[in-house]
Amino acid sequence: MEKYTVFATSNREDNKTQIFAQKCSKILEEMKIENSVYYLEQLPNQLSGAKMYDYENSPVSEIVEKYINPVNKLIFVIPEYNGSFPGILKLFIDAVHPRNFKGKKAALIGVSSGRSGNVRGMDHLTAILQYLKVEVYHDKLPFSSIDALLTGDVLTHEKSIQLMTNQMLGFKNF
């Protein structure tokens, strides 16, 4: 049985990335796919420093054991930060031993208040994931002008919900 982890990859409080990650998780639940969501704002404060590279005793080892090792597929919901993806995501990836990513499959969802939907950030993350021997699903989903897609803290834009559903259906068969 397949298991997925959805990563909301911003560590800013009350970020809108989590809204898209939660919607993705709900769509997966409706498809009867077991999944969990991990919010990078929950990362331990002691992540930076040389100890993060002691993979066996890293501050993220519990996260790896719960959200990476037991799953087949990873979904990264990534906001645009300075023309790419958040540095906290790169720091997290660097703190995880590459063997934990090898052989996994990943889907990418970019979110941006601007007009590109973080296409560049998804390309940057794709290169890193491929280096780690993660197979990245070709249907990368860019959401731009995200404030127009939300009603309060809920993704209500029907076309966007359908696009995400279609991506998850394709990713399921990937």
N, C-alpha and C positions, 0 to 999 in steps of 0.2 A: 504494500500500500504506500502510495506517495504521500510525503509530508512536505509542506512548504513553510518558509519563513519570509515574512514581509518586513523589510527594514525601512523605517522612516528615518531618513539620514540627516536630519537637522538636529542640532543640540540647542537651538534657541527655544526659549519658553514660548508656549502657545503658538507654535509654528503651524502653518497651513499644510505642511507636508503630511502631518499625522492624519489630517482629514482624508487625504487621498489614500493613505495606507490603510486606514480603517475601512474605507469603501472597498478597496481591493480585497481585504480580508472577508468582508461580508459577501462579496461576489463568490469568492472561493467556497465559503460555507454553503451558499446556495447551490453550488456545484458539487457539494458533498466531498470537498477536498479538505483534509485536515491541515490546519495552518495556525501559526501564531504570529504575532506582531512584536517586533522589538524596536523601541524608540531610542535612538542614540543619545537623547538627552538623559537617559538612565545610566550611561556609562560611568564607571567609577572615576572619581576625581583624580586618583593616583595613576591614571593611564599614562601620562607623559613620563619620560625619564627612561633610563636604561633598563629598569625592571620589566618594562613592557616587552622586551625582547627575550626575556627568560620565559619561553613559551609554556613550559610546564607549570610555572608558578605565576604566570601573568595575571594581572588584575582582570583580564577578560576570559580566563580559562573556564569559568562557570558559564559565561555567555556562550562560548564555543560549544560546550558540552550540551547546552539546552537548545540553542538556536541554529547551529551550523552542522555539527556532526550527525545528528539523527535525521536530517532532512535531505531530500533529493534535489529540491529546487529552491532557489533564492529569488526574491523579487526586491529590487531596490527602487524606492521612490525617492528621487533626488531633486532637491531644489537647486536653482541656479544661484551660485555664490561667486561673484566676481568673474563671470564668464565660464565657470566650470562647476564642479561639485564641491560640497563643503569639505574643508580640511579635516574636520573631525572624522569623516568617513575614511579618508586616506590613513589617518592615524589609527583608526580601528582596524582597517585591513592590514596595516603594517604590524599590529600587535598580535595578529592571528598567524600561526604557522602555515605556510603555503600548502602543506599536505592536507589541511582541513578543507581547503577549497577545491582541490584537484578532483576532477570528474563530476562536479556539480553542474547544474544548468541554471541560468539566470535570465530573468526578464527585467527590463528597465522602463521606468516611468519617470519622465522629466516634468517638473512643474516650475512655472515662472510667472511672475507678475508682468514680465515683459512679453515680447512677441515671439520668441524663439522656442519656448517650451523646454529650454535647456538641452537643445540638440547637441551643442558642443560638449557640455558636461557628460552627456550619455556616451559620446564618442570617446572622451578621455577615460571614463570608467570602463568602457568596453575593452580598450587596449590593456588596461591593468588586469581585468578579469581574464582575458585571453592569455596573458603572460602567466597567470596563476593556473592555467589549464581548466578554466571554467568556460563552458560552451554558452555563448550569449544568443538568446532568441532574436531573430532578425527583426521582428515587429516591435520596434522601440516606440513608445507612445509619448509624444510631447504635448503637454498641456500648457498653453500660454494664456495670458490675461486671466489668471485663475480667479481673481476676485469676481469676475462676471459669471463664473461657473458655480459660485457658492451662494447659498442663502444662509446667512449667519455662519455657523460652523458645520454645514452640511453640503455635500456635493449634490446639487439638484439638477444640473444641466443634463437633460436626457441623452443628447447625442454623445456627451462625454462618458456617461455611464455605459452606454451601448458600446462605445469604442473600447473601454476598459474590459467589459464583458467579453467582447470578441477577442481581445488580446489574451485574456485568461483561457478562453476556450482553445485558442491556437497553442498557447504555452502548455496546456494540459497534454496535448498530443505531440509535443516537441520532445 
